[in-house]
């Protein structure tokens, strides 16, 4: 980062219920904030970034914009991740990427947090707000390892407490506070900051580099962890298990293409993939049943009753298998 750049990088991650929480938080930032602010909010791929910017801009005196690739990082600026694109804070420049989804999301909170930790170390303030699941936990671990500051919204007040709770279960955070007090905590960190001489460890820097690429060599992933028994539910490639020392709690999995999952997200993706495969099987069996019934009717019209009866019998047997498979699918969905 250049000498005239911001003294701190604030990275904020939120999902369900996050827009209101982000608006409340940025309203607490002063005009002379000596930090650059980066925001990842999980949105649909069809979401309009301008609407998000306008909504947040109404609540802050800082300039708010959709982040652009290779633009300079400036103090007092709020950068919003573009819909369906990763946002990375790399040294004094912004990187926008369309690599594979991480933790099932693009933009991913983990990608932003990890990049900030790798480039800015102890000058990073990571914030996790309301949201489902656990995107941001591995990224917050990277910030912690790199000497940065970790803040989570009090899950008792979060509209959706999953994300804050996941961080609290895996990391010893610096602050777990109410949203209304968060701005004060952030300003105190900036005002009382002291150089600790901590930089990002090699594993954080290495994985951040992988996040910048849409695809990587398989040997590069091997350096980060051990090959697991699991296959990537998105591309079918092998998954490497990556632990985050010293605690090792927030482990995650990455394939050589770049897809990345926490353990709980991997389980969800496996369940989704299993259900999808079974529904494809039901569809194929239904089509085969219809074809058998067609053959039965044609042979009956030709007076070939024995052959017609055989096709009808096979169609009925297949129907029983279809019903059993549907029962299994409904049971999976219920669980």
Protein Blocks (a to p, Z undefined) as FASTA:
>chain_A
ZZklcfbdcdddddehklmmmmmmmmmpcfklccdddddddddfkbcfklmmmmmmmmpc
bdcddddehiacdehiacdddehiacddehjbccddfbdceehiacdfklmmmmmmmmnm
mmpccdddedehjehjlmmmmmmmnopacddddfklgmblmlmmmmmmmpccfbdcdfkl
mmmmmmmmmmmgccehiacdfklmmmmmmmmpmbdcfklmmmmmccdfbdcfknopacdd
ddddfklmmgcdddfkopacdfklmmmmmmmmmmmmmmmmmmmmmmmmmmmmmmmmmmmm
nopaklmmmmmmmmmmmmmmmmmmmmmmmmmmmZZ
